[in-house]
Amino acid sequence: MDDLNWRDLAERFGTPAYVYDGDALARRVTALREALPDLEVFFSLKSNPNPAVYGVLRSHGARAEVSSLAELTTVLAAGTPPEDVLFLGPGKSEGELAACVDHGLYAIVCESFQELAAIDRLAGGRGVRQRVMLRINPAYSVSGSRLTMGGKPRQFGIDEAAVLAAGDLVERHPHVDVVGVQAYLGTRILDADVVVGNTTYILDLSERVATALGIRLEAVDIGGGLGVPYFDGEEEFDLKALRDKLTPLLAAFRAAHPDTRLIMEAGRYLTADAGTYLMEVRYTKESMGEWFAVTDGGTHHHMAAVGIGSFVKRNFPIELLARGGGDGGTDAPAVPAVDRWTVTGPLCTPNDTIGKKVALPGLAPGDLLGVRRSGAYGPSASPVLFLSHGYPAEVLVTEDGARLVRDRDTTEDLLAKYRP
Ligand SMILES: *Cc1c(COP(=O)(O)O)cnc(C)c1O
């Protein structure tokens, strides 16, 4: 994607825009699947719900993990077989559960005993059985993940101790087939050893749960949470190290459970690197010794750039992608000899800062900047309605060229739902 004609893309689709590299998506999912052939890779649409992005990942072997009716509809419309879909989330509605049962999804990842009872009732009412995987809140906590998900009180999943003590749970839910367990122990994991540790724990846990509940283990979902480096000092996740350490572990499990589906969920890892948030500089100015590039892009599209998991602002990688379209004539804006820029957006809040003191050459209005590694948790995880600028355009670049895969919101779109 480095040799994309960014100026051309900006002219065709406008800015700000998210640009996704289809090749990068394909390479990433393929690399993960080839490194870990014992695992089925389920793409977490939460990280990027664009159907075109999912289409690329699916055509390279990704299955789907969804958490809303829109995500479910997206993957079914893409032709995903229901047996390759998991529905997960702590507050599923009756309508969502009913859709899962009606479509015969492989499994609902169940997050509470009450939800299990609701699934049993819905399936019973329809005269069918529904497969369920129990999401477990493990009595185990990991370090090395930016967001710890185990060993603490959580709204997610059922406490390990409660599941192990659940006795005749299966008998009490005759319309449900409990087929296995799921656990998700964190996100932004950059250390392969943490994933190995988590997986070791979850595989062992799955056997203990199967014994305690008297079920046949048909599926184990080890979660995932593989990260990408965004900030200085962070290193690329070492997929080869993961392969070397996980393969014997999975092989041993496989030997004991030859027919069990082994599932890994991946969101950020598949999409982050493939996305660039393309913005145009509107104004440049100095304030008390600090230089600002005020762009047409902002944190309403890229909330993560404000700062994830830390109080100190750290910058996403930001690059100058193309110079302004002007003819460089005598009234072209002057380019100051400045090498540190604070990159901001159009919102009326000091928080609308994409990058602080970013190393960039002198800038002028019309220059195109790109925030790299932005393909995950972009606009869909940002306050796109704040100040009513709306959703940006999204563009997918493949070997067939670049195409618009989401329209930018218009003023009419933004106002259509109000009832004055
Ligand atoms: C958010 C989430 C994912 C995806 O996480 P990434 O860090 O983007 O890979 C997977 N599983 C569950 C349960 C999640 O909540």
Ligand as a Chemical Component Dictionary entry (heavy atoms), coordinates in Angstrom:
data_LIG
# 
_chem_comp.id                   LIG 
_chem_comp.type                 NON-POLYMER 
_chem_comp.pdbx_formal_charge   0 
_chem_comp.three_letter_code    LIG 
# 
loop_
_chem_comp_atom.comp_id 
_chem_comp_atom.atom_id 
_chem_comp_atom.alt_atom_id 
_chem_comp_atom.type_symbol 
_chem_comp_atom.charge 
_chem_comp_atom.model_Cartn_x 
_chem_comp_atom.model_Cartn_y 
_chem_comp_atom.model_Cartn_z 
_chem_comp_atom.pdbx_ordinal 
LIG C1 C1 C 0 -13.088 -7.713  21.586 1  
LIG C2 C2 C 0 -13.073 -9.188  21.630 2  
LIG C3 C3 C 0 -12.314 -9.912  20.706 3  
LIG C4 C4 C 0 -11.413 -9.265  19.705 4  
LIG O1 O1 O 0 -10.321 -8.751  20.379 5  
LIG P1 P1 P 0 -9.007  -8.271  19.612 6  
LIG O2 O2 O 0 -8.109  -7.822  20.706 7  
LIG O3 O3 O 0 -9.412  -7.188  18.696 8  
LIG O4 O4 O 0 -8.483  -9.444  18.867 9  
LIG C5 C5 C 0 -12.380 -11.274 20.758 10 
LIG N1 N1 N 0 -13.141 -11.921 21.669 11 
LIG C6 C6 C 0 -13.874 -11.253 22.585 12 
LIG C7 C7 C 0 -14.673 -12.005 23.556 13 
LIG C8 C8 C 0 -13.860 -9.863  22.599 14 
LIG O5 O5 O 0 -14.584 -9.212  23.516 15 
# 
loop_
_chem_comp_bond.comp_id 
_chem_comp_bond.atom_id_1 
_chem_comp_bond.atom_id_2 
_chem_comp_bond.value_order 
_chem_comp_bond.pdbx_ordinal 
LIG C1 C2 SING 1  
LIG C2 C3 SING 2  
LIG C2 C8 DOUB 3  
LIG C3 C4 SING 4  
LIG C3 C5 DOUB 5  
LIG C4 O1 SING 6  
LIG O1 P1 SING 7  
LIG P1 O2 DOUB 8  
LIG P1 O3 SING 9  
LIG P1 O4 SING 10 
LIG C5 N1 SING 11 
LIG N1 C6 DOUB 12 
LIG C6 C7 SING 13 
LIG C6 C8 SING 14 
LIG C8 O5 SING 15 
# 
